[in-house]
Amino acid sequence: MKKEQQIPSLESTYKSLDTEEFIDIHFYRPLGYKWALFFHRLGVTPNQITVASIILGIAAGICFYFQSLPINILGMFFLIWANSYDSADGQLARMTGQKSQLGRILDGACGDIWFITIYAAICLRLTGQWGIWIWIFAAITGFFHSKQASMADYYRNIHLLFLKGKSGSELSYSVTLKEEYEKTPWKGHFIYKLFDWFYLNYTIGQEQLSPKFQQMMHLIRTKYNGNAPDWFQKAFRTKSLPLMKYTNMLSFNTRIIALFISLFIDMPWLYFVFEMSVLNIMLAYMVGRHEKFCVEFSKELETND
């Protein structure tokens, strides 16, 4: 008789409790886990779930164009649904080991496509009132949004690197990515090469905003052969943990609450104001704190044998 395959637990699909937010732990992860089990039985891959999530996110954005609260609420439902799929694709990948560079790139592009659609819908909705100025405001806000989400993702993966090791983190290094990118020819690999190009530049952008961390990592790679000492890993996690709440706020849930409130009161432009003010202050604080303790750790790594 064939032995029944053991179903992975919900907790096994978390990246780590250090990096999970309250709403994710109590809503999106349990819901995503059920979706992951369902799609696994159907033979659906994580990347296919990601594509479905993108479609739902686009549908949500279109709904926000209309100055109708019922249609806006439908869009909110679509966006929550899309995010449950975005949770499910990663959970399914961790359950089954179906991880890939393409999956990482698709997952990163997923949220960008949602918000490009949402931004465009809000701009179209307000063009009659604001004219071209709403598009300029949205473009500036979108630039900072990309930095907020990018650095939140980067610091989360840095924390996971020193918590669970390389196997538990998706932290990338532009030098390695560039070597792999240059080995792949354009001919016959155009789509993958294009994705790799975007991902390489995405990683370079993260590294440019974290120069002190890059210096610390260079020290770890040269002096410690890439294997940070145990005392450092423990001390780094202690310093990094308080910043994880900011990485979560800059990712999805907090900004979506602000978006939904702005739609409920029929003032969607307030969402852009929230991103430009509150979330940018969080970003500056998070980067500043992280860079400061990286300088301190670099000094300790240099003096310790």
C-alpha positions in Angstrom: 0.0 0.0 0.0 1.4 3.4 -1.0 2.3 5.6 1.9 0.3 8.8 2.0 2.4 11.9 1.5 2.6 14.1 4.5 1.1 17.6 4.1 3.5 20.4 5.2 2.4 22.4 8.1 1.3 26.1 7.8 4.3 27.2 9.9 6.7 25.4 7.5 5.6 27.8 4.7 6.5 31.0 6.6 9.8 32.7 5.7 10.3 33.3 9.4 8.2 34.6 12.3 10.8 37.5 12.6 9.7 38.8 9.2 6.0 38.0 9.2 3.4 40.8 9.9 0.4 40.3 12.2 -2.1 40.6 9.3 -0.1 38.1 7.3 0.2 35.6 10.1 -3.5 35.7 11.0 -5.0 36.2 7.5 -2.9 36.1 4.3 -0.7 33.1 5.3 -3.5 30.8 6.4 -5.5 31.8 3.3 -2.5 31.5 1.1 -1.7 28.1 2.6 -5.2 26.8 1.7 -4.8 28.1 -1.9 -1.3 26.5 -2.1 -2.7 23.1 -1.1 -5.6 23.5 -3.5 -3.3 24.5 -6.4 -0.8 21.8 -5.6 -3.5 19.1 -5.9 -4.4 20.6 -9.3 -0.7 20.6 -10.5 -0.5 24.4 -10.7 3.0 25.8 -10.4 3.9 28.9 -8.3 4.7 30.9 -11.4 1.2 30.2 -12.7 -0.3 31.5 -9.4 1.8 34.6 -9.7 0.4 35.3 -13.2 -3.1 34.8 -11.9 -2.2 37.3 -9.1 -1.1 39.8 -11.6 -4.4 39.5 -13.5 -6.4 40.1 -10.3 -4.3 43.1 -9.4 -4.8 44.7 -12.8 -8.6 44.1 -12.4 -8.4 45.8 -9.0 -6.7 48.8 -10.4 -9.3 49.2 -13.2 -12.0 49.2 -10.6 -10.4 52.1 -8.8 -10.8 54.3 -11.9 -14.6 54.5 -11.3 -16.0 57.1 -8.9 -18.3 54.5 -7.5 -17.9 53.1 -4.1 -19.4 49.7 -4.9 -17.1 49.3 -7.8 -14.1 50.5 -5.7 -15.1 47.9 -3.0 -15.1 45.2 -5.7 -11.5 46.4 -6.6 -10.5 46.1 -2.9 -11.8 42.5 -2.9 -9.8 41.8 -6.1 -6.6 43.3 -4.5 -7.0 41.2 -1.3 -7.6 38.2 -3.5 -4.5 39.0 -5.6 -2.4 39.3 -2.4 -3.6 36.0 -1.1 -2.4 34.4 -4.4 0.9 36.4 -4.0 1.2 34.7 -0.6 0.2 31.3 -2.0 2.9 31.2 -4.7 5.7 31.6 -2.3 4.2 29.2 0.2 3.7 26.6 -2.6 7.3 27.1 -3.7 8.6 26.5 -0.2 6.4 23.5 0.3 7.5 21.8 -2.9 11.0 23.2 -3.5 9.8 24.8 -6.8 12.1 27.9 -6.5 13.6 29.6 -9.4 15.2 32.9 -10.4 12.3 33.5 -12.8 9.9 32.9 -9.9 11.8 35.5 -7.8 11.7 38.0 -10.7 8.0 37.4 -11.4 7.1 37.7 -7.8 9.0 41.0 -7.5 7.3 42.3 -10.7 3.9 41.3 -9.5 3.4 44.1 -7.0 4.9 46.6 -9.4 2.3 45.7 -12.1 -0.6 46.0 -9.6 0.5 49.5 -8.5 1.3 50.8 -11.9 -2.3 49.9 -12.8 -3.7 51.5 -9.6 -1.6 54.6 -10.1 -2.8 55.0 -13.8 -6.4 54.4 -12.8 -6.3 57.0 -10.0 -4.7 59.5 -12.4 -7.3 58.9 -15.1 -10.0 59.3 -12.5 -8.6 62.7 -11.3 -7.3 64.1 -14.6 -10.5 66.2 -15.1 -9.9 67.8 -11.8 -6.1 68.0 -11.6 -5.0 68.0 -15.2 -1.5 66.9 -15.9 -0.4 67.7 -12.4 -1.8 64.4 -11.0 0.3 62.5 -13.4 3.5 64.3 -12.4 2.6 63.8 -8.7 1.9 60.1 -9.3 5.2 59.7 -11.2 7.2 61.2 -8.3 5.3 59.1 -5.8 5.8 56.0 -7.9 9.5 56.6 -7.9 9.6 56.7 -4.1 7.2 53.8 -3.9 9.7 51.6 -5.8 12.5 52.6 -3.4 10.3 51.8 -0.4 9.3 48.4 -1.6 12.8 47.6 -2.9 14.6 48.4 0.3 11.9 46.7 2.5 12.5 43.5 0.4 16.3 43.9 0.6 16.4 44.3 4.4 14.0 41.5 5.0 16.3 39.2 3.0 19.4 40.5 4.8 17.8 39.5 8.1 16.8 36.1 6.7 20.4 35.6 5.5 21.8 35.9 9.1 18.8 34.1 10.6 18.5 31.0 8.3 21.6 31.1 6.1 21.8 31.3 2.3 19.2 28.6 1.8 16.6 30.6 3.7 17.2 34.0 2.0 16.7 35.4 -1.5 19.4 38.0 -1.0 21.2 38.7 -4.3 24.6 40.0 -5.1 25.0 42.1 -8.3 28.5 40.8 -9.1 27.3 37.2 -9.2 24.1 38.2 -11.1 26.2 40.1 -13.7 28.4 37.1 -14.2 25.4 34.9 -14.8 23.8 37.5 -17.0 26.8 37.8 -19.3 27.0 34.1 -19.7 23.5 33.9 -21.2 23.2 34.7 -24.9 20.3 36.9 -26.1 19.6 34.5 -28.9 17.1 31.9 -27.8 16.9 33.3 -24.3 15.4 36.8 -25.0 12.7 36.7 -22.3 14.9 35.3 -19.6 17.7 37.6 -20.5 15.3 40.6 -20.3 14.1 39.5 -16.9 17.7 39.0 -15.8 18.6 42.5 -17.0 15.7 44.1 -15.0 16.6 42.0 -11.9 20.3 42.9 -12.1 19.5 46.6 -12.2 16.9 46.2 -9.4 19.7 44.6 -7.2 22.2 47.3 -8.2 19.7 49.9 -7.1 19.3 48.2 -3.7 23.1 48.1 -3.2 23.5 51.7 -4.1 21.1 52.7 -1.3 23.0 50.6 1.3 26.8 51.5 0.9 27.7 50.8 4.5 26.1 47.3 4.4 28.0 46.6 1.1 31.3 47.5 2.8 30.4 45.2 5.7 29.6 42.4 3.3 32.8 42.9 1.4 34.6 42.5 4.7 32.7 39.3 5.4 33.5 37.9 2.0 37.2 38.7 2.1 38.2 38.2 5.7 35.7 35.4 6.6 35.3 33.8 3.2 31.6 34.6 3.1 30.9 32.9 6.4 30.0 35.4 9.1 31.1 34.3 12.6 28.3 33.1 15.0 28.7 36.0 17.4 28.1 38.5 14.5 25.1 36.7 13.2 23.4 36.7 16.6 24.3 40.4 17.3 23.2 41.5 13.8 19.8 39.8 14.1 19.2 41.5 17.4 19.9 44.9 15.8 17.9 44.1 12.6 14.8 42.7 14.3 13.3 46.0 15.4 13.5 47.2 11.8 11.4 44.3 10.4 8.1 46.1 11.4 9.1 48.9 9.0 9.9 46.5 6.2 6.4 45.2 6.6 4.8 48.6 6.7 6.6 49.6 3.5 5.6 46.4 1.7 1.8 46.0 1.4 -0.6 46.0 4.3 -0.1 49.5 5.7 -0.2 51.2 2.3 -3.3 49.2 1.2 -5.1 50.3 4.4 -4.2 53.9 3.4 -5.4 53.4 -0.2 -8.7 51.9 0.9 -9.4 54.7 3.3 -8.7 57.3 0.6 -11.1 55.5 -1.7 -13.8 55.3 0.9 -13.7 59.0 1.4 -13.4 59.7 -2.4 -10.0 61.4 -2.0 -7.7 58.9 -3.7 -5.0 61.6 -4.1 -4.5 61.3 -0.3 -2.9 58.0 -0.9 -0.1 59.6 -2.8 0.4 62.1 0.0 0.6 59.3 2.5 3.3 57.6 0.4 5.3 60.8 -0.1 5.2 61.7 3.6 4.7 58.9 6.1 6.2 56.1 4.1 9.2 58.1 3.0 10.0 59.1 6.6 9.9 55.4 7.5 12.2 54.6 4.6 14.7 57.2 5.6 14.7 56.1 9.2 15.0 52.4 8.3 17.9 53.0 5.9 19.7 55.4 8.3 19.4 52.9 11.3 20.6 50.0 9.2 23.5 51.8 7.7 24.6 53.1 11.2 24.8 49.7 12.8 26.5 48.3 9.7 29.3 50.8 10.3 29.6 49.6 13.9 29.7 46.0 12.9 32.3 46.6 10.3 34.6 48.0 13.0 34.0 45.0 15.2 34.6 42.6 12.3 37.9 44.3 11.4 39.3 44.0 15.0 38.0 40.5 15.7 39.9 37.4 14.6 
